[in-house]
């Protein structure tokens, strides 16, 4: 499930892309598809890094890449082990809502982004997330620890004081919003509840096959029901 619109990153041959909190590597793998891009994923969870490694190796085996390089490492978003201005683009998808000291993470993300580089950051959208919290007292604790809910202006205000310029945004994954509401109604950990299991099968089918009907439906519903808020920023060039 890809949340970022890679067309907005403007990646060119030789660019270096960092996926902060890469999880199982979905955005790292997507970056690896671009010609001669170096895709780097960083995450604290060893199990997620193992899954990301397997995905990247599979992409290599089947030739689903752009001939670049990839790397994975265990790292905390608040203390990234990279040189200043090391990356041409940074992706931080569905991560900040898990981090109590999100300002420290934001500062590190901006530090490793080169002047003129692009940042894309996504978090759960305010209203769908607020409804999940209202439906289930357990949702934000079992869902890998959501510690806050962002309004758009709050997420933008996390990065603009650090010198980044907003470059628009959008909402994504509207079809996932009712799924999470359903899970919250029956219990976030009841994955085998029949309706939850059936809806999950639909989502997996949609991700794998990308049928036109669901793609159009989600595009229509994203402004109203999009589960994720996605914002883009640009770091001013060094000469600015």
C-alpha positions as CSV (number, residue, x, y, z in Angstrom):
1,X,0.0,0.0,0.0
2,X,1.8,3.1,-1.3
3,X,0.7,6.4,0.4
4,X,3.2,8.8,-1.1
5,X,2.7,10.1,-4.7
6,X,6.2,9.5,-6.1
7,X,5.5,11.7,-9.1
8,X,5.7,14.7,-6.7
9,X,9.2,13.7,-5.5
10,X,10.7,14.3,-8.9
11,X,13.3,11.6,-8.5
12,X,16.2,11.5,-11.0
13,X,19.0,9.0,-11.7
14,X,21.4,8.9,-8.8
15,X,19.1,10.4,-6.2
16,X,19.3,9.1,-2.6
17,X,16.0,8.4,-0.9
18,X,15.4,7.8,2.8
19,X,12.3,6.0,4.1
20,X,12.1,6.9,7.8
21,X,10.2,4.3,9.8
22,X,10.2,2.1,6.7
23,X,8.3,-0.8,8.3
24,X,8.0,-3.7,5.9
25,X,9.6,-1.6,3.2
26,X,6.7,-0.7,0.9
27,X,8.0,2.8,0.1
28,X,11.6,1.7,0.1
29,X,10.8,-0.9,-2.6
30,X,8.9,1.7,-4.6
31,X,11.8,4.1,-4.5
32,X,14.1,1.2,-5.6
33,X,12.1,0.9,-8.8
34,X,13.4,4.3,-10.0
35,X,16.5,4.4,-12.3
36,X,19.8,4.2,-10.4
37,X,18.2,5.5,-7.2
38,X,19.7,4.5,-3.8
39,X,16.9,3.6,-1.5
40,X,17.6,3.5,2.2
41,X,15.1,2.2,4.8
42,X,15.4,2.9,8.5
43,X,13.3,1.4,11.3
44,X,13.5,0.4,15.0
45,X,11.7,-3.0,14.5
46,X,14.0,-5.9,13.6
47,X,11.1,-8.0,12.4
48,X,9.9,-5.2,10.0
49,X,13.5,-4.8,8.7
50,X,13.7,-8.5,8.0
51,X,10.4,-8.3,6.0
52,X,11.7,-5.2,4.1
53,X,14.9,-7.0,3.3
54,X,13.0,-10.0,1.9
55,X,10.9,-7.7,-0.2
56,X,13.9,-5.9,-1.6
57,X,15.7,-9.1,-2.4
58,X,12.6,-10.4,-4.2
59,X,12.6,-7.2,-6.3
60,X,16.2,-7.9,-7.2
61,X,15.5,-11.5,-8.1
62,X,12.6,-10.6,-10.5
63,X,14.3,-7.5,-11.9
64,X,11.6,-5.2,-10.5
65,X,14.0,-2.3,-9.9
66,X,15.8,0.5,-11.6
67,X,19.4,-0.8,-11.3
68,X,20.2,1.3,-8.2
69,X,21.1,0.2,-4.7
70,X,19.3,-0.4,-1.4
71,X,20.2,-0.5,2.3
72,X,18.4,-1.1,5.5
73,X,19.4,-0.3,9.0
74,X,18.1,-0.1,12.6
75,X,17.7,3.5,13.6
76,X,15.6,5.8,15.8
77,X,13.9,8.6,13.9
78,X,15.0,11.0,16.6
79,X,18.7,10.1,16.1
80,X,19.3,9.3,12.5
81,X,22.8,8.0,11.8
82,X,23.3,10.0,8.6
83,X,25.3,13.0,7.6
84,X,23.6,16.4,7.2
85,X,22.0,16.9,3.8
86,X,22.6,13.2,2.9
87,X,19.3,12.6,1.0
88,X,17.6,14.1,-2.0
89,X,14.2,13.0,-0.8
90,X,12.8,11.8,2.5
91,X,9.6,9.8,3.1
92,X,8.0,9.5,6.5
93,X,4.8,7.6,6.1
94,X,2.5,6.8,9.1
95,X,5.3,7.2,11.6
96,X,5.1,10.5,13.5
97,X,1.8,9.5,15.3
98,X,3.8,6.9,17.1
99,X,6.6,9.1,18.4
100,X,6.1,11.1,21.7
101,X,9.0,13.5,20.9
102,X,7.9,14.2,17.3
103,X,9.7,17.5,17.2
104,X,13.0,15.8,17.6
105,X,12.1,13.4,14.8
106,X,11.1,16.3,12.6
107,X,14.3,18.1,13.2
108,X,16.3,15.0,12.3
109,X,14.3,14.5,9.1
110,X,14.9,18.1,8.0
111,X,18.6,17.8,8.9
112,X,19.3,14.9,6.6
113,X,17.4,16.4,3.7
114,X,19.6,18.3,1.3
115,X,18.8,21.9,0.3
116,X,16.2,21.8,-2.5
117,X,15.1,18.3,-1.5
118,X,11.5,17.1,-1.1
119,X,9.9,15.6,2.0
120,X,6.6,13.7,2.0
121,X,5.1,12.9,5.3
122,X,1.8,11.2,6.1
123,X,-0.2,10.6,9.3
124,X,-3.7,9.3,10.0
125,X,-6.3,12.0,9.1
126,X,-8.0,13.7,12.0
127,X,-11.6,12.8,11.6
128,X,-11.3,9.1,10.7
129,X,-8.7,8.7,13.4
130,X,-10.8,10.5,16.0
131,X,-13.8,8.2,15.2
132,X,-11.5,5.2,15.7
133,X,-10.5,6.5,19.1
134,X,-14.1,7.1,20.0
135,X,-15.3,3.7,18.9
136,X,-12.6,1.8,20.8
137,X,-10.6,2.6,23.9
138,X,-8.0,0.0,22.8
139,X,-7.5,1.2,19.2
140,X,-4.6,3.6,19.7
141,X,-2.8,1.3,22.1
142,X,-3.0,-1.9,20.1
143,X,-2.4,-0.2,16.8
144,X,1.4,0.0,17.5
145,X,0.8,2.9,19.9
146,X,-0.8,6.0,18.3
147,X,0.0,8.8,20.8
148,X,-1.6,11.8,19.0
149,X,-4.0,12.9,16.2
150,X,-3.0,15.7,13.8
151,X,-5.0,18.4,12.2
152,X,-3.5,19.5,8.9
153,X,-2.2,22.8,10.3
154,X,-0.5,21.0,13.2
155,X,1.4,18.7,10.9
156,X,2.3,21.6,8.6
157,X,3.4,23.6,11.7
158,X,5.8,20.8,12.7
159,X,7.9,21.5,9.6
160,X,7.5,25.0,8.5
161,X,9.3,26.5,11.5
162,X,12.2,24.3,10.5
163,X,12.5,26.2,7.2
164,X,10.5,23.9,4.9
165,X,8.0,25.3,2.4
166,X,4.6,23.5,1.9
167,X,4.1,22.0,-1.5
168,X,0.5,20.8,-1.3
169,X,-1.1,17.6,-0.2
170,X,-3.9,15.1,-0.5
171,X,-5.7,12.3,1.3
172,X,-5.3,8.6,0.6
173,X,-6.8,5.1,1.3
174,X,-10.5,6.0,1.7
175,X,-11.4,2.3,1.3
176,X,-9.4,1.5,4.5
177,X,-11.4,3.9,6.7
178,X,-14.6,1.8,7.0
179,X,-12.4,-1.2,7.6
180,X,-10.8,0.4,10.7
181,X,-14.2,1.6,11.9
182,X,-15.5,-1.9,11.6
183,X,-12.5,-3.3,13.5
184,X,-13.0,-0.7,16.3
185,X,-16.7,-1.7,16.6
186,X,-16.0,-5.4,17.0
187,X,-12.6,-5.0,18.8
188,X,-9.2,-4.0,17.2
189,X,-7.7,-7.5,17.8
190,X,-10.6,-9.6,16.4
191,X,-9.1,-10.1,13.0
192,X,-11.0,-13.3,12.5
193,X,-14.4,-11.7,12.9
194,X,-16.3,-12.7,9.7
195,X,-17.0,-9.2,8.4
196,X,-13.5,-8.0,9.3
197,X,-11.9,-11.0,7.6
198,X,-14.1,-10.5,4.4
199,X,-13.3,-6.7,4.2
200,X,-9.6,-7.5,4.7
201,X,-9.7,-9.9,1.7
202,X,-11.3,-7.1,-0.3
203,X,-8.5,-4.7,0.6
204,X,-5.8,-7.3,-0.2
205,X,-7.4,-8.0,-3.6
206,X,-7.6,-4.3,-4.3
207,X,-3.9,-3.8,-3.5
208,X,-2.8,-6.8,-5.6
209,X,-4.9,-6.2,-8.6
210,X,-5.7,-2.5,-8.6
211,X,-9.0,-2.9,-10.5
212,X,-10.3,0.3,-12.2
213,X,-13.6,0.3,-10.3
214,X,-12.0,0.5,-6.9
215,X,-9.3,2.9,-8.0
216,X,-12.0,5.3,-9.3
217,X,-14.1,4.8,-6.2
218,X,-11.2,5.5,-3.9
219,X,-10.2,8.6,-5.9
220,X,-13.8,9.9,-5.5
221,X,-13.9,9.1,-1.8
222,X,-10.4,10.2,-0.7
223,X,-11.4,13.9,-0.1
224,X,-14.2,12.8,2.3
225,X,-13.0,9.5,3.8
226,X,-9.3,9.3,3.1
227,X,-7.6,7.5,6.0
228,X,-4.3,9.3,5.6
229,X,-3.3,12.9,5.3
230,X,-0.3,13.3,3.0
231,X,1.7,16.6,2.9
232,X,4.7,17.6,0.7
233,X,7.5,20.1,1.6
234,X,10.6,21.5,0.0
235,X,13.7,22.5,1.7
236,X,15.0,25.9,0.3
237,X,18.0,25.7,-1.9
238,X,21.3,26.6,-0.3
239,X,21.4,29.9,-2.3
240,X,18.0,31.0,-1.0
